[in-house]
Amino acid sequence: MNRLARPVRLLGAAFALGAALLLARTPAAAPATAPKLAVVIAVDGLSMPRLLSHRAWFVAGLKRLLDEGQVETNATYRHINTETGPGHASLGTGAPPRVHGIVINSWFEARRGKGLVSVYCTDQPDPSSPAGSTLTISGPANLRVPTLGDALVAQKEGARVVSISGKDRAAIFLAGRSPQHAVYWYDKSNGTFTTSAAFDTRGGGAAVASVVERFNREKGGAALRARLGTAWTKLAPPPSPEGPLPTPVPPAVLQRFQAPSVGFGWAKDLSTYVPWSREEPSGYFAGVYRSPVVDQLTADLVLDVLADPSVALGRRAAPDLLAVSFSGNDPVSHDYGSESEEALETLRRLDVQIGRLLAALEKEFPKGSVLVAFSADHGFNPIPEAARALDRNAPGGRVVGSRAYTDNVVDRLNRMLADELCFDRSVRPIFGIEGWSLFYRRTAFPIRSVEGTCGAAGRALTPADVDRVLPKLVKLGYDEVVAGVLPVGQMTSWPTDDPAVEFVRNDFDAERSGDAFLIPRPGVLTISDPGRGSMHGTHYDADTHVPLVFWGGPAGPGTSAAPATPYDLAPTVAAWLGVTVPDATGRVLPLGK
């Protein structure tokens, strides 16, 4: 093997780090006037059941959070379209999408002269482009309300917010709308961390910008391959397990249904990654993003920022906020399934990285001066075909949204609508689907009927006609995977006894949510591939039940099974920092109970 393809090194074996953490010195208690540092840690795509099912494998950070933290075991989101953008915005604001406006990762908006166009949740106009330009940068402009970070810098003079992630939407929405926040994310085209003109890298942000520039030069980009190699390998089992370790679903069951972005088996060569979309980069840096290596890079940068004396995070009179979102688990779970050995290995390596972070916080900051809040943006459904292979009665299925495949939901529903309402099949009143939201092509109305079983030609059909027949057509074509339809035009008559209605209302934004919500059955994915990979986004426990743990500060070890939500994270941390998040709907949870 070429020296550049040696196995990824993650600072030694995980069990060795775990042992080192147990020996870490405990600093003296913080004086009453000591500054405070709040640390929000999010893991992309981690459900609470999945975390607990792998607990015996953990030896470092995840183990410490579960053993030493205040664990809310019954924390669930209350919105549908449980995706990365909405989840991180909910963690940041303490509110559901109906309040903060990030209803889905991408939605469709009407633009003059262009009809409906896709809008990514962090898209905002590029301030350096000429007037009328459609060029965009990544930024927080689509957030409708302030975040915890925004409240902190507004209410505590001198407070600072630093947010770092593998994904732009995760870093941005954990930080907020203030341009003075230092916000960085991984650039999978070149292996470095970047930001945008939405955030000021001068003034108060200059110190962090200098750390990131040095990191990119010495540890990322061109230095990344030589420093970490190209191979993703399996870790050795933890020492002296207490009984048999829980095992993931065997590859023999899963491989037929996986989308092997960096290959089957071990070791995986990250440099071989080839994306499905032409818009995505290929090769090593992009392969890093679809592996646990992106989490090591995130932790490396976070530790450099924490250690830098010019940044002095958490060491001044005003409290500070550090937000970290680890992204590796999400693409690995999409590609290989959250029940796979690849996902387990990703969490084991994440355990090491969170252990490094907790050890640094414990060593460098006085006891009681740091509060860590740990959660996730959503969970994950298992791969439905693999679930069926293990249990013939397992629920689940797929609703294929991509028009790259002939039997996709948009084309099929448009054909069914044309036949039911008697208009020409070339007219396409449904424009697209994002998550579980259908978007109508409003410019197509009124649609003129043709002569047929519906009567004479020339009748004017409106969106209300589509609303009227759509539930029947969905039942005819998709009854096995879709439980029902909630047309937005009929919102005043939505059933009050349907539990899905609460989740849909919490995700509804009049400008961004489209025209109808499909309500999936349990285990069903809305996804681009008809037979491979997994997805999230439903209102069921697999997607909504996530970890919520508080570690450090006044929080002590223990568990609570009382109902909670991830919306509680921001107001709880805010109360400890002595600020309020104005639009939060979550509760302030008692710490140290």
N, C-alpha and C positions, 0 to 999 in steps of 0.2 A: 504493500500500500504506500502510495506517495505520502511524504511527511505532511502535506497539506490536507490529507484525508484521514489523519489520525482521529480517534474518537473525541467527541466533545468533552472537554474537561469542565466540571462544575464544582471546582474547589474541593476536590477529594470526594470520597464516598460519603453518602448521606449519613450513614450511621456514625461516622467519625465526627461530623459537624454536630450531630445531635448530642454526642457525648461532650463535645466542647461547650455547647450551650449550657449544659447542666453545671459546668464548672465556672461559668462567667461570674465575675465579681458583681456584687450588688452595691451600688453607690449609696451614699447617705441620703436620707430623706430630704426632699426639697423644702426650703423655707417657705413660709406662707406667701411671700411676695415674689416667688420665683416665676419666671415666664412660663408659658404653656405652649406645647406643641400638640396639635391634633393631627393624627395620621389616619386617613381614610384609605383602606385597602379594598379594592374590588377585584374579583376574579371573573373573567368573562365566561359565562356559560356553565357555572357550577351550581348544581342543585344541592340542597341540604341532604336528601337521601343518598346521593352519590358520594358526597363528602364523608358521611358517616359509614357508608358501606366499605370505604377504603381506609378507614381509620387505623386499622392494625398495621398498615404499610408505612405510616408516617412516623418520623423520628425527630423532626425539627420544628419548623414554624407552624405548620398546620396542627401538629400534635400539641404544641404549647397553647395555641389559641383555644383548642377544644378542652385541654386539661386545666388551663389557668384562667381562662376568660369567663365572662358572664355570657352564657350561650342562650339565645332566644331560639328555642327549638321549633316554634310554630309561626315563623315569619313568612308571609306570603304576599306577593303582589296582587293587586285587585284590578288590573287592566289586561285587556287582550293585546295582541301584537307585542308580546314580550320579546323585545329585541335589544340590541346593544345601545342604540341611541336613546330610546325611551327609558331603558333601565338606568343608565348612567345619569340622565337628566333627572330621574326620580330620586336617585341617591343624592344628587347634588342639591336639589330644591326641596326635598321632603314632601313632594306632591306628585300626583299621578299626571299622565299626559294631558288630560282635559284642562289642567292648570298651566303646565309649563309649555305645552304646545308641540313637543317632540313626540308625535304620535306613532312614528315608525321610522326606520332608517332612511327611507326615501318615499316621497309621495309625488303626486302630479298636481301641477298648478297651471291655470290658464294664463297664457302670455299673449299680448296683442300681436296679431299677425303670425303667431306660431302655434296656436291651439294649445293643447296640453303638453307640458314638458316635464320631464322628471327632475325633481329637486332633491338632492342629497341633503340630509339633515344639517350638515355644517356648511352648506353653500351660502356664501354672502358675496356681494359685489366686490371686485378687486378695486381698492381705492386708487391704485396707480393707473388704471385703464381709462381710456377716454369715455366721455359721457355717451350713454347708449350701448356701451360694450356689454357683452354677455359673459365676459371672463369673471371667474369667481375665485375666491380663496377660502380656506377652511377657517371658520370662526363661529362665534356664539350668537350671531344676530337672530337666529330663529328661536332662541329661548325667549319665552314671553315674560318670565318672572326672574327675580334674582335668586342666586344660589346661596348656600352656606358661605362660600368664599366671598361672594359679593357683599353679603351682610357683614362679614368679618372686617373687610377693609373699609366699609362705610362706617362702621360703628366703633372700631378700635384704631385710633390713629397710629400709623406705623406698622400695622399688621401686614403680613405678606402671604401670598398663596403661590405654591409651586405644585404643578400637576404634570405627571409623566406617565405615558402609556405606550403600548404598541400600536394603538389606534387613535386617530385624530378625534373621533367623536367621543371616545372614552375620556381622553385627557381634557378636552374642551368642556364637556358638560359636567365633569367633576369640579372644574375650576369655576367657570361662570362668565359673566358678560364684561367684567372690568378689564380694560386693556392693560392695566398694570400687573395682571397675573402673569406668571412665568409658566408657559404651557408648551410642552414638547411631546412629540410622538415619533415613532419609528418610520423611516422612509424606506419601504421595501425595494425601491429602485436602486438605492446606493448604499444601504446598510448603515445609515447615520440617523441621528435624531434631528428633527426640524421643528419649526414653528411657522407662523404666518404673520402678515402685516396687521392682523387683528390684535396682536399683542405687542407691547412696547419692549424691545430688547435693550433700550437705553435706560437711563435713570435708575430706578430701583430694580429693573430687570437685567441690568448690565452684568452684575456679578454671576447670576445663574447662566446668562448667555455665554460668559467666558468659560465657565465650567463645561458647558455642553460643547463649545467649540474645541476645547482641549480634549474632551472625551472622544469626539468624532475623529480627531486627528490621531490620537494615540491608541484608542481601543475599538473604534468602529470603522466603517468604510473599508479602506484599503488594508487596514490592520486586522480586520475581523477574521478573515479566512486563516491567516497565519496564527492568530491567537487562539481560535477555538476549533479549527479544523472544519471538515465538511460532513462528518459522520455523526448521526444520532444513534446512540447505542443504549442498551438496557442497563439499568443499575443492578448491582448485586442485591439479593434479598436482604432485608434488615436482619440484624443479628438476634438470635434467641427469641423468635416470635412466640407469643403465648398461644400455642395451638396452631392449627392449620390457617394459613393466610387465605382470605377470600380471593377467589380467582375471577378474572374478567371472562367475558364470553370468548370461547376459543376462536382462533383465527379461521379454523376450518368451517365454522358456522358463518362468520362475518365476511370473509374476503370476497365472496361473490357479490356482496352488496356494498362494498366500500368503494370510495373514490380515492385511490392511493396516490395522493399528491406527491409524496416523496418515496413511493415504492412500498412493496410488501416486504415483510420479514425484517431481519436485523443483520447488519447495521443499515440504516437508511442514509443514502447520499443526498444531502440537501441541495447539492448543485444540480441535480437532475430535474428540479421542479419545472413543469410546463403547465401554465394555467389553461383553463377552458376558455377564458375570454381573451380576445386579442388586446383588450384595453389594459390587461394586467401584465406586470413585468414577469419575466421568467428567470430561471437561474438561481444562483446561490443566495443572494440577499432576499429574494422573495421566498425561497425555501426556508430560510431562517424564520420568517414570519409565520409559517405554517408548522412550527415545531416549538418545543419548549425553550429553544435557544433565545427566542425573543424575550422570554421572561428573565433569563440571566442578564441579557443586555439591559433590560429595564432596571433590574436590581443594581447592576453595576453603576449605572448613571445615578440612580437615587442615592446610593451610598457615597458617591463622589460629591454630590450636592450637599448631603448632610455633613460631610467631613470638611468642606471648604470653609476656612475662617472668614473669607470675604462675604460669603453668603450668610453665615452665622444663623442658620434657620433654627428657631426655637431658643435662641440665646439672648434675645433682647427683651426690653420691657413689655412690648406688645406681643400678644399671642400670634402664632403662625399656624398655617394649615398646609400640610403636605398630603397630596392625593396621589395614589399609585394604583393604576389598573393593569393587571397582568392579563395579557391577551391570548397567550398560547393555547389555552384549553379550548377556546372557541373554534378556531380553524381545524384543530386536530379532531374535535368531536364532530364537526361537520363532515370531515373527510373519512374518518375511520369509525365513528360512533362513540358516544360517551361511555358505552359499556365495553369498549375495546381495551386491549392491552396497551395500545398507543396512548389512549386517554389516561390510563392508570400511570404509565411512565411519565406523562406530562405533569400530572399532579404530584408524583413523587419528586420530580425535579423542582416543581414550584414550592413544595414543602421545604426544600433546601434554601431556595431564594428568600422565602419569607422568614426562615430561620436566621439568615444573615441579617436581614433588616431588624428583626426583633432584638438580636444580640447587640447590634450597633446602638439601637435606641436605649437598651438597658445599660450599656457601658458608658455612653456619652452624656446621658441626661439624668438629672436627679430623680429619684423614685417619686412617683406621683405627679411629675410634671408633664408626662406624655400619656395621652389617651389614644388608643388604637381602636378604630371602628372597622369591622371586617364584614363584607357582604358580597353579593353578586348581582349582576344586571338581569339575569334570567337563568333558567335551567336548560335541560335538553330532553327531547324525546328520544327513546331508543330507535334504532333502525327498524321500521315495522316489518320488513321481510324477515329479518333475523329473529325478531320476537315471534313471528309466526312459525319459523323453523323450530324454535324451542318449545312452543306451545301452540297447537293448532287453533286454540280458541282465543289467542291473544288479539286484542283490538288493534286497529291502526290501518294506515293506508296513506296515499299520496294524492294531493291535488296539484297537478303540474301547471305552473304559471307561465313558463318560458315559451314563447312562440317559436323557439328553435325546434320544438317537438310538435308533430302534427296534431296529436290529441291533447292539446292544452285547453285549460278551462275557459279562456277568453274566446278562442275561436269556436269552441263547441257551444257555449252559451249564446254567442251571436247568431249561430246557425239556428239554434232552437228558438230564439226570439223572433227571427225572421219568419220561420214557419208558423209560429203560434200567432203572431200579430199581422201576418200577411204583408210583409214588405220585402224589398229586394235584398238578397243575401249579400250584395256588395256593400250595403249600408251596415256599419259596425257601431251600434250604439254603446257597447261596452269597450272602453279604450284600453283598460289594463287592470291588473291586480297587483297589489303590494301587500305582503302579509295576508291578512284576512279581509282587506278592504278592496272593494270593487269601485272603479272609477268610470263614470259614464262620459261619453263624448258629447258634451252639452251642445256643441255647435252642430251636431247632426240633427237636432230637433228644430222644428217639427219634422218627423219622418212621414212621408206620404205612403199610404198603403197601396198595394196592387190588388187587382181583382182576384178573388179566390174564395175560399171557404168563409172568410171573414165578411164578405159582402163586396160592395162596389169599391172601385179604386178611388183614391184621393182623400181618404180619411186622414186627418192630422193626428199623428201619434206623439205623445209627450212622455217625459220621464215618468209621469205617474202611471202610464200604461206599462212601462217596464217594471216599475215597482209592483204593480198588481199581479203580473204573471210570473215574475222571477221566482218566487218561492215554489210555485208548482213545478217549474222547469228544473230547478235545482233538485227537487225531490225526485223527479223522473230520472235525471242523469247522474246524480251524485249522492243518492240517499245513503249508500254504505259509508260514506266518508264525511258528509256534511249533514248536521242535525237540523239546520234551519237557516233562514235569511232574515236579517233585520234591515229593511230599506230605511234610509235616513229620512226620506220623504214621509214615512209613516211613523216617525218617532213618537208622536203623541199617543199612538195606540200600541206601542210595544207592550208585550205581556208583562205584567207585574210579578208573575209567579215563575218566570224563567230566570234561573240564577245567572245565565250568561249576560243578561241585560246590564247588570251592574258593571261587569268588566268592559262591555262595549261603551257604556256611558262614560266611564272613566278614561276611555281612550279617544273620546270624540272631540274634535276641533272642527268648527264649521268650515274653515278654509282649507283644511288639510286631510280630512278623514275620508273623502270620497263620498259615494252615494249609497253604498250598501255594505253591510258586514256579513260575510259567511261565518257560520258558527260551526267549527269542526267537531267531529266526534272524538272521543279519547284516542290518543296515539296517532292521530292523523297529522301529516305534514303538508304545508304549502311550500313547494320546493321547485327548483328548476330542473332537476333530474328525475326521470320517471322510474328509476330503479336503484339508484345508488346514493349513499350518503345520508346524513340526518339533518334535522332542522329544529327550530324552536319557534315560539310565537303564540302558542295557544293559552287558554285560560285555565288549564288543568294543572294539577300539582307538579307534574314533571317539569313544567316551565315556570311556575309561579313560586314554588316552595324553595327558598334559598337560605343560605346561612345569614345570621345576624349575630355577631359576637363583639363584645366590648372587652378590651384587654388594657390593663394599666389604669392610670388615674385612680378614681375611686372604685372602679369595678373589681370585684373579686370573683373567685371561681364559683361556679354554680350554674344551674340551668333553670329556665322558666319555660313552661309549656303554655303560658297565657297567650292568647292571640296577639300578634304583632304584625307589622308590615315593614318592608325596607324603607317606606316613607318616614318611619320613625327615626332613621339614622341621623339625618341632618338636624332636626330640632333637638335631639338628645345631645349631640356633639356641640351644637350652638349653646345650649344651656350651660354646659361645662365651660365653654369659652367666655360666657357672660354676654352673649349676643342673642338676638332673635332672628329667625328667618321669616320674613313677613308673610309669604304666601304658602308656607308649609301647612299641609293638612295632617301630617303625622303627629304622634304624641311624643312628649318628652318622657322617655322611659327612666325609671329610677335606677341609678347605678349604685352598686355596693349593697344591694339588698341581701 
